[in-house]
Amino acid sequence: MVALAGPYFMFAALLVISGLPKLSNPASTARALEGIGLPARRWLGQAVGIVEIVVGVSAIAIGGRVPALAVGLLYVGFAGFIVVAMRSSSVKTCGCFGADDTPPSALHLVIDVAAAGFAAALFFNPIGDITAVMGATPWAGLPLLLLVVLGAWLSLMVLALLPAVFEEARA
């Protein structure tokens, strides 16, 4: 299952990356939740961010079934939110990255479902933390670590920028 570890850790890192801005700017997440009929509370946006950070860090630093289950459940929840948000004309942002310029999109849905799939695979075939996996890969895991960081950054760029580019192209 080491082959699945890279994408899994990348998606876990993406949780941390998307959770951090929600701590200081939870308003966009609150507005996104309000757009689908849930309470728009600042503390709720911050709570989502805290959960993302804790789950992402746990998956990376602890490994095992419980963090994999939590990662999978978060991404399934995000996928469900994206489906509802895409059907709602009142949701202009997914609120994922603490900004109002990230509309919900099919691309986002695909990434959420893929992340949930990797987490499910590693729930049934658990791995250790990232240092244990790095120790089982070539060059002391440095290529794995670099690909996880690069993949998380590229995923952020794809999710944050491409939907707006597609929307502009349609206009």
Residue, then its C-alpha position, 0 to 999 in steps of 0.5 A: m500500500v506504499a504506492l497509495a501513500g503519496p496521494y493519501f498524504m497529499f490529500a491529508a496535507l490539503l486538509v491542513i492547507s485548507g483548514l488554516p485560513k478558516l481559523s482567521n477567515p471563517a466567513s466564506t465557509a459560513r456563507a457557503l454553509e448558509g447557502i445550502g441552508l445550514p447555520a452561518r456561524r463564524w465559530l462553525g467555519q472555524a470548527v470546520g478548519i480545526v477539524e480539517i487540521v487535526v484530521g490532516v495532521s493525524a493522518i500524516a503524523i500518526g497513520g493507521r485506520v482511524p485517521a484514514l477513516a476520518v480523512g475519508l469521511l471528511y472528503v465524502g462530506f465535502a463531496g456531498f456539500i459540493v453536489v448540493a452547492m452546485r445545485s444551489s444558485s445561492v452558493k457562490t463559493c465553496g468556502c474551502f480556502g477562506a476566500d470568496d473566489t472559489p466556486p464549487s465545481a465538478l473538478h472539486l467533486v472529482i478531487d473530493v471523491a478521489a481523496a475519499g477513495f484513497a482514504a478508504a483504500l488505506f483504511f482497509n490496508p493501513i499504513g503508518d505515519i509519513t516517516a515510517v512510509m518514507g523509511a520504506t521508500p527510496w532515498a529515505g523518502l525524500p522524493l515521496l515528501l517532495l511529491v506530497v508537498l508539490g501535489a498538495w500545492l498543485s491541488l490547491m492551485v487547481l481547486a482555487l484557480l481553475p474553476a474561476v478560469f473556466e467560469e470566465a471562459r464561459a462568460 
